[in-house]
Amino acid sequence: MLFITACAVILIVYFIYSRHFRKNALNGLSYTTKTSTHEIFEGDDFYFYEHIENAKNMPLPNIRVETQLPYGLDFCLYSDNARGNTRSTTRPYVESVFVLKPNNSVERRWRINARKRGVYYIGSVRVAVSDLFGITKIYTHFDSKRSMENRITVLPKSLNIEKIFAPATDPYGDISTVFNLLSDPLAVAGAREYMPGDPINKINWKSTARLMKPMVNIEEHNEKCSYDVIFNIQSHQRETEGSTPQNSEISEMGISLCSSLINECCVKGISVRLFSNCKSGEEQDEYFTSPEYKDRGDLMPAMRMLAEMNTLISCRFEKLLELLLKDEAIDDNRSVIVISPYIDNELVEFSKILLARGINISVFVTSHRSASIDLPKQLDVYYKTYK
């Protein structure tokens, strides 16, 4: 009789405890996140902090948290192999179990690898809370509020153009330039002997004193060159408007190639623009047009633009070429670089039109497909290597 009474008391106590636990377990439970940095380049690591707080007088003896990352980010975890050495592994989620005391909190730090360029908001977890006996379980889900604290922008990586594309004697092909009739007094290429009619302000006094005869500076003429980069977001010819590329790796390589070209132009002070058949922020635009980037100060805005680039196809590539000609978007004094996984008849006709206007054009093929059509001799084509 005593045993039955004790069992009944235990069941009643557990029933009361379980009911109280179900009612109050999630009260005062909060989840916040932040990142160690807000910008990082593709392939690099950063730290992600998550803070879980139990702001009530009841302990949580068993809390299981499954932290998930958006596609493109991976946890960097370390494990011991059979020989006792540590090795790094990556996975898109982790599970952890711990205890939260009353009015206490836990902060955890994770090392994250940025595998793919883009803009991410981190802070999605599934939480399972169980009672002291592990019988009563409550499940919930937390999504951190989107803010700059948990926002990370992964900038696209640059490629070694000379190693990935061949031939690479000149990765940009010929350059269309505007030749200035006036020389640049800051660009001195040497000195020569003074001739009647040379202005006095061009005399090189150091060379004159050293050679004991009048010498004047040889000044270079200004050459202004600029590029228009046309990027085909498609990975195959047979892809429809409003869809995503079938092979995302080819499209992402094209974005990395755009990053390399824009980086080279900005470092050298060369003006560059980008056109693409991807969706822009404004739905009425049929194709994407970037601002004009001119120098080193425009490099980071250009990288952020590529990081945020949408891969949804706005129009087919042949339509993009037609619209660029119709809108007269290509100036005669700019060189053109086309980035595409294939070369078709429409691209060949587009190249012939530009070459007839005296515009230099180069094509980078981002897949291993070779063109089976006749190409203009003046067209510089660079194919992806198998290295």
N, C-alpha and C positions, 0 to 999 in steps of 0.2 A: 504493500500500500504506500509506503514511504517512497519507494522508487517511482511509482506512477505519479505521485504528487510532485516529486522533484522534476520529472520529465515534463509534466504539465506546466510547472512554473517556468522551466527553461523555454518551452515553446511560447508561452505568453510573453516572456521577456524578449525573446527574439522577434516575435511578431510586432511588438511595440517598437523595438529598435529598428527593424526592417522598414516599418511604416515611416518612422521619423527619418530614417536614412533616405528613403525614396523622395520624401517631401523636401528635404533640405540639402541634399548632397551637392546639387549644382548651384545653390545660392552662394553668392560671393566668389564664385570661381571665374576668373578672368584670364585672358590670354592676349599678350601683345608681342610684337616682333620688331626688330630693327636690323639693319645691315651695317657692316663696318665701313663701307664706301658706297657711293651712289653711281659710280661709273667705273667700268673695268673693260679690258679688251678680251676678246674671245680667246678661250684657252687658259686664262689666268684664274687664280683662286681668290676668294674673299671669305669673310666670316659672317655668319648669320646667328643672331642672338634671339632666343625666345624666352619670354618671361611668363610663368604660370603662377598665379597667386590664389591662395585660399583665404579669403577675408571673412572668416566666420569662426565660431568657437568649436566647431565640430571637426575632428581630424578626418582625413581621407586616407585610410590605411593601404589602399591598393588602387593606384591610378595608372592606367596604361595609355600612352600617347603615341599615336602614329602620325608623324610629320611627313607631309607630302610636298614635293617641289614641282613647279611647272615644268613642262617638257622643254628641255634645253639646259636645265641645271641638274647637277648630280651631287650627292653627298660624297665627300672624300673620307672613307673609313679605313682604318688600319687593323689588320688581323695578323696573328702569329701563324706561320706555317709549321710544317713538321720539324724543320731544322732550327726553329726558334727565332728565325728572322721575321721582321715585320714587312708586310707588303700592303700597298694601297689598293683599295677596291672602290668602285663607284656604284651608286644605286640611287634611284629617284625618291626613295622613302626610307625612313628608319622607325623602329619601334623601341620604346623605352618604358620601364616600369619603375615607379618610385613611390615614396610616401610623402604626403603633405600634412604637416602638423597644423594645428589651429593657428590662424592669423600668421601664416608663414607663406613664403614664396620660394620658387626655384627658378634659377636662370641658367640656361644651357647655351653653350657655344658650339656651333657646327662649322666645319670647313666645307665650302661649296666650290665646285668647279663649274665655270661658265663655259659650257660646251657649244652653245649656239648663240649667235647674236640676236638681240631683241630687247624689249623692255618688259620687265617682270615685276610683279608684286608678290612677295613671299609672305606666307602666313596662313596656311590651311592645314588644320589638324583634325583627326578623329580621336575622341577621348572616350575611354571606357572606365567608369568608376565602379568599384565593387566594395562590398562591406567587409568587415573584419573576417568573416568566415568564407568569403568568396562566393556566396550563394546569390545574393541580390546584386544585380549589375544594371547600370544605367549608362546609356550611350548618348553622346552628343557630338556636335561638330562646331568648330570655331573657324571663322574667317576673319583675319585681322582687317581692320579698316584701312583702305588704301590711302597711303600718305607717302611723303618723301622719306619717312623713317624706314619703310620696308620696300622702297622702290629701288630697283637696280637696273641700270642701262648697260647692256653688253655691246660694246662697240665691235664692228667687224674687224677681223684680222687682215693684214696685208699679205700678199703673195710675192714670192720671188719670181717675177715674170720671166727672167732669162732662163730659169731652170724648168719652169712648167710649160712654157710655150716655145715652139721652134718654127721657123728660125727666129733668133733673138738678136740679130746684129744691131737692130735699132727698134726697140719695143714700141716706138710710137710711129714709125714710118717717116715719110717726109712731113715737113711742117710748113703750113701756109703762114707767111709773116707779112706785116705791114712795114715797109722800109721807110725810115725817116730820113729826109734830106739833110737835117741838121745833126751834127755829131754831138755826142754826150761828153761834156768836159770832165765828168767824174769817171768815165771809162777810158783810161789812158792805156794804150797798147804798146807804147814805146816812144822813141824820140827820133827825129830826123834833122838834117841840117836846115838852117833857116833859108828861105827863098824870098825874093822880093814880093811883097804883097801879103805875106803872112801877118796876122794881127799880133801886136806886142803882148797881149795878155795870154797868148799861148806859148810863150817862151819858157822852156824848161831851164831854170837858172842853175840847178845842180849839175845837169849835163853840160851846160855852157861853161861853168867854172871848171869842170873836170877835163873837158876836151879843148878848152881855150878857143872855142868858136861858137857862134850863136846856134842854138838847138831849139827846136819847137816840139811840142807834144803831138803824138799821133793819136787822135781820138777816134773811138769806134762810133759807128752809127747805131741808133736805136732800132731794135727789131722787136716788134710786138707780136707775139704768137698766142693763140688761144685754141681751145679744144671744145668740141661738142661730143659727149659720150652718149651713144644710143644703146641702151641695155634692153635686150629681149628677155623678159621674165619667164617666158615659156621654156619648158625643157624638151618638148617635142612639137612637131608641126601640127599634129592633130589634137589640139586642146581648145576648148570652147571658152567664150567670154564668161566671166563670173566664177570660174573654177580656179582651183589652186594647181600649181604645176605637178605633174605626175611624179617626176623625179626631183625632190626638193634639194638633193645634194648638188645637182647641176646648177639650179637657180642660186643656191647659196654660194657656190664657187663664183658665179657671175657677180654677185654682190661684193665678194672679197676682191675680185679683180677691179671692180669700180673703186673700191677703197684704195687699192694700190695706185691706180692711175690718178685719182684725185689727190692722194697724198704727195705723189711726185710733182704734180702741177703746183700745188699750194706751196711746197717747199721751195720750188724754183721761181715762184712769183708768176706763174702762167695761169691765165684765166681759163676756167673750165665750168661747163654746165652739164647736167644729166637729164636725158629724156628716157622714159621707160613706159611700157604698156602695162603698168601696174596701177592699182587703185590708189588715188590720192585721198587726202582728207576731205575734199569737196566732191560730192557725188556727180556734179554736173561736168567735171573735167573728164574728157575722153582718154587722156594720157597724162602721165606725171611729168612735171617740169620743175627742176630744182632751181634755187637761186644761183647766181653766178658767184663762184668762189675764186678769189684772186691772189691770196697770199697766205702766210702762216697763220694769221689771225682768224682766217675762215676755216682752218683745218678741223677743229673740234666741232663746230656747227655742222660741217659736212659729214663727219663720222656719226654724229647723233642722227642726222637725217637718214643715213644708211641703216643705222640700228633700228629705227622706227619704220623702215620701209615695209609696206604691205605687199605680200606676195600674191594677192588675188589679181587675176588677169582682167584688165579693164577692156582691152580690145586685142584682136589678133595682131601679130607682128606686121603682117603686110599692110594692115589698115593703119598702124602707127606710122609706117614709112610714107604712106599716101597722105596722111594728115600733116606730117612734117613738111612735105613739099607744098601742100595746099596752103598751109598757114605761113609759109615762107619763114619757118623757124630757124633754118640753117643759113648763116651769113656766108658770103663769098670769101671773107678773110679769116675764116676759122677752119681748122682741120677737124676731121670727123673720125671717131673711133667707134666701131660697132662691136658689141659683145653679144654673141648669139651661139646657141649650141648647134646650129645648122646654117647652111647657106642654100637658099632657094632662088628661084628665078626672079622673084620680086626684089630680093636684096641685090641681085646682079643688076637688074634694071635701075634700081635706086643708085647704085654705085656709078653706073654709066652716066646718069644725069648729073651727078655731082662732079665727076671727072670732066665732063664736058664744060662745066662752069669753072673749071680750074681749081676745084676743091680737092685737096688730098684726103684720101680715105683709107683706113686700115680696118681689118676685121679679125677679131679674136674668136676662135671656135672653141667653146668650153666643153665639148664632148669629143669622143674619138671618131666621130663620123667625118669622113672626107667628102668633099664636094664632087659630084659626078657630072657637073655641068661646066661649060666653058666660062672661065673667069677672065675679066679684062686684064691685060698685061700690067697696067698701071696700078692694079689693086693689090695692096699688101695684105696677105693672109697669114695668120699665125695659128698653127694647130696645137692642140694639147698633146704633150708627150706622154709616153707610157711609164715614165719614171715614178 
